Amino acid sequence: MNSKTLILLAIAATFLSFTTHLSQKNSLSGEFNPKKDLLLVQFDCKTDVDDLHTVAAFATLLTDTNFSSLKYHAVAGTYGIQEGLYVPPNDLFQLAFGSNWTDAHNQSGAAADKVKVIVQETLDLQGDIWIAEAGQSDFTALLIEAIQKDLPEIKTAKRIHVIQHSDWNENSTSPERLQFVKENVDYIKIPDGNAEGNGTPGFRDPEFTNWKEKIRNPDLFEIWKLAIDLSNQYNGKDGRYNNEAVSADGLDFSDLSEVCWILDQQDIRDVEQFFNLYAH
């Protein structure tokens, strides 16, 4: 293969990469608009403790001046059909988000109705809804059904965007509900946040143990301390999933890759770079 052919192949590969990234970021309604849009961050909390780390990481992101006025709402207990025990996150959610969260554990229908009211405020102001699916899509299906029932004028396929990074999350969603979500929203699958160098941040690192040295904000320190304490308390206990990164005293907030994608921060490389950017 001559040098001219190699150059042409390289140009073609670069163009393909660029157009693939562009098609991902330019969804049906464009990119996240911080002035109008609402970010829903939905955590299954079953049975992996990585959601606890992700809550702390999201709270860290919110302390940055670029995101301090972000319109968001968090939801706990948005699990699907996976077996295993729940990881109780309520104290952490309260500490991290105050009253700006909803508990869907054992009350998914009522929680969907509550979140629908919050979502409606944004939709009425012509904003879109962006869902970081830090878990399964069963709750999202209930939410979409509630919106379609009470707000039939809303074109959910254009106004609601669901971002998913995990094959396991999809496989642990009720198949009929996953299909319903894919058919009724702008559903975007991004590369897995557990790995580095694939186009999204790699936020799972068993060797990153010096988070205490990075956090300067005392309120944020308390959030991380509670997240770490709870994850150590429940990781691998009573048949729950044993997260090896957590067992090694490292960190796993891989689900934050979806939030970073929505907020156009997908170029962050790894856990260390995240802390260097946002922990101060």
C-alpha positions in Angstrom: 0.0 0.0 0.0 1.6 3.3 -1.1 1.8 6.5 0.9 -0.9 8.2 -1.1 -3.4 5.5 -0.3 -2.5 5.6 3.4 -3.1 9.3 3.4 -6.5 8.9 1.8 -7.4 6.2 4.2 -6.4 8.4 7.2 -8.5 11.3 5.8 -11.5 9.0 5.4 -11.1 7.6 8.9 -10.9 11.1 10.3 -14.0 12.2 8.4 -15.9 9.2 9.5 -15.0 9.8 13.2 -16.0 13.4 12.9 -19.3 12.7 11.3 -20.1 10.0 13.8 -19.4 12.3 16.7 -21.5 15.1 15.0 -24.5 12.8 14.4 -24.4 11.7 18.0 -24.2 15.3 19.4 -26.7 16.8 17.0 -29.8 14.9 18.2 -33.3 15.6 17.0 -33.4 18.9 18.9 -29.8 19.9 18.9 -27.6 20.1 22.0 -28.5 20.7 25.7 -29.6 24.3 26.2 -28.7 25.3 29.8 -31.1 28.3 29.6 -34.2 26.2 28.9 -33.5 22.5 29.2 -33.9 20.2 32.3 -31.4 17.5 33.2 -32.8 14.4 34.9 -30.2 12.1 36.5 -31.8 8.8 37.3 -30.0 6.2 39.5 -31.1 2.6 39.9 -29.0 2.0 43.1 -29.4 -1.8 42.7 -27.2 -3.6 43.4 -24.0 -1.9 42.4 -22.7 0.9 44.7 -21.2 2.9 41.8 -24.3 5.1 41.9 -23.2 6.4 45.3 -19.9 7.6 43.8 -21.8 9.0 40.8 -24.0 11.1 43.1 -20.9 12.6 44.7 -19.3 13.2 41.4 -22.4 14.9 40.0 -22.5 17.1 43.2 -18.8 17.9 42.4 -19.7 19.0 38.9 -22.5 21.2 40.2 -20.0 23.3 42.3 -18.3 24.5 39.1 -19.4 28.0 38.1 -20.2 26.7 34.6 -22.9 24.4 36.0 -23.9 26.0 39.3 -27.2 27.3 37.7 -27.9 24.0 35.9 -31.6 23.0 36.0 -31.6 19.4 37.2 -33.5 16.9 39.2 -32.3 13.6 40.6 -34.3 10.3 41.0 -33.3 7.4 43.1 -34.5 3.8 42.7 -35.0 3.7 38.9 -34.1 0.0 38.7 -35.3 -2.6 36.3 -35.6 -6.4 36.5 -32.2 -7.2 38.0 -32.1 -9.3 41.1 -30.3 -8.4 44.3 -30.8 -6.0 47.2 -31.2 -2.2 47.0 -28.4 0.1 48.1 -30.2 2.7 50.4 -29.0 6.1 49.1 -31.5 8.5 50.8 -29.1 10.2 53.3 -26.6 10.8 50.5 -29.3 12.2 48.1 -30.5 14.5 50.8 -27.0 15.7 51.6 -26.1 16.2 47.9 -29.3 17.5 46.5 -31.4 18.8 49.4 -35.0 18.6 48.3 -34.2 18.4 44.6 -34.7 14.7 44.2 -37.4 12.1 44.1 -37.5 8.6 45.7 -38.8 6.0 43.2 -37.9 3.0 45.3 -41.0 0.9 45.8 -43.2 3.7 44.6 -42.3 4.1 40.9 -45.8 5.1 39.7 -46.2 7.9 42.3 -42.6 9.0 41.6 -43.3 9.2 37.9 -46.3 11.4 38.5 -44.3 13.7 40.7 -41.4 14.0 38.1 -43.9 14.5 35.3 -45.1 17.8 37.1 -41.4 18.9 37.3 -40.8 18.0 33.7 -44.0 19.8 32.6 -42.6 23.2 33.8 -39.7 22.9 31.4 -41.8 21.6 28.5 -44.3 24.5 29.0 -41.3 26.9 28.6 -40.3 25.2 25.4 -37.3 23.5 27.0 -36.3 19.9 26.3 -35.8 17.0 28.8 -32.4 15.2 28.9 -32.3 12.0 30.9 -28.9 10.6 32.1 -29.9 7.0 32.5 -27.7 5.9 35.3 -29.5 2.6 35.5 -32.4 0.9 33.6 -35.2 2.5 31.6 -38.2 1.0 33.4 -38.9 4.3 35.3 -38.4 6.3 32.1 -41.1 4.3 30.4 -43.5 5.1 33.2 -42.6 8.8 33.0 -43.1 8.9 29.2 -46.5 7.1 29.6 -47.5 9.7 32.2 -46.4 12.6 29.9 -48.2 11.2 26.9 -51.4 10.6 28.9 -51.6 14.1 30.5 -49.7 16.1 27.9 -50.7 14.5 24.5 -49.6 17.6 22.6 -45.9 17.0 23.6 -43.9 15.2 20.8 -41.8 13.1 23.2 -39.6 11.7 20.3 -38.3 15.3 19.7 -38.5 16.8 23.2 -37.2 14.0 25.4 -33.6 12.7 25.1 -32.4 9.6 26.9 -28.7 8.9 27.1 -27.6 5.4 28.0 -24.0 4.1 28.2 -24.3 0.5 29.5 -25.3 -2.7 27.7 -25.9 -4.3 31.2 -28.4 -1.5 32.0 -30.3 -2.2 28.8 -30.3 -6.0 29.4 -31.6 -5.4 32.9 -34.5 -3.3 31.7 -37.9 -5.0 31.0 -37.6 -5.7 27.2 -41.0 -4.2 26.5 -40.3 -1.1 28.4 -36.9 -0.6 26.8 -38.5 -1.0 23.4 -41.3 1.5 24.3 -38.7 4.1 25.4 -36.6 3.6 22.2 -39.7 4.1 20.1 -41.0 7.2 21.9 -38.0 9.3 22.7 -34.7 10.4 21.2 -32.7 7.5 22.5 -28.9 7.8 22.3 -26.4 5.1 23.1 -22.9 6.3 23.9 -19.7 4.3 24.7 -19.4 2.7 28.1 -18.1 5.0 30.9 -16.3 2.1 32.6 -13.5 2.3 29.9 -11.1 5.0 28.8 -10.3 6.1 25.3 -13.6 5.2 23.7 -15.1 8.6 23.2 -16.5 9.2 26.6 -14.7 9.6 30.0 -13.5 6.5 31.8 -14.7 7.0 35.3 -13.8 3.7 36.9 -10.3 3.5 38.5 -9.4 1.0 41.3 -6.1 2.8 41.7 -7.4 6.3 42.4 -7.5 6.4 46.2 -6.4 10.0 47.0 -9.7 11.8 46.6 -9.3 13.3 50.1 -6.3 15.3 48.8 -8.3 16.7 45.9 -11.4 18.0 47.7 -11.1 21.5 49.1 -14.8 22.3 49.6 -15.8 21.1 53.1 -19.4 20.5 52.0 -18.3 18.5 49.1 -15.9 16.6 51.3 -18.8 15.5 53.5 -20.7 14.3 50.4 -17.8 12.2 49.2 -17.1 10.8 52.7 -20.7 9.7 53.0 -20.7 8.2 49.5 -17.5 6.3 50.3 -18.7 5.1 53.7 -22.0 3.9 52.3 -20.4 2.2 49.4 -18.0 0.4 51.7 -20.9 -0.6 53.9 -23.0 -2.2 51.1 -20.5 -3.2 48.4 -20.8 -7.0 47.9 -22.8 -7.4 51.1 -25.8 -9.8 51.3 -25.5 -10.9 47.7 -25.1 -7.4 46.3 -22.7 -6.9 43.4 -19.1 -6.7 44.4 -17.6 -3.7 42.7 -13.9 -4.6 42.5 -12.8 -1.0 42.0 -14.6 0.0 45.2 -13.1 -3.1 47.0 -9.7 -1.8 46.1 -10.5 1.6 47.7 -10.7 3.1 44.2 -13.6 5.0 42.6 -16.3 4.1 40.1 -18.6 6.9 38.9 -18.9 5.5 35.4 -22.6 6.6 35.1 -21.4 10.3 35.1 -20.2 9.7 31.5 -23.8 10.4 30.4 -24.0 13.7 32.2 -20.7 14.7 30.8 -21.9 13.8 27.3 -25.0 15.9 27.7 -23.1 18.9 29.0 -20.5 18.6 26.3 -17.7 17.5 28.7 -17.1 14.2 27.0 -13.4 14.9 26.3 -12.5 14.4 30.0 -10.1 11.5 30.0 -10.4 9.8 33.4 -11.0 10.1 37.1 -7.8 12.0 37.9 -8.5 14.6 35.2 -12.1 15.0 36.5 -10.8 15.8 40.0 -8.2 18.1 38.6 -10.9 20.0 36.7 -13.7 20.2 39.2 -12.6 19.3 42.7 -11.2 22.7 43.5 
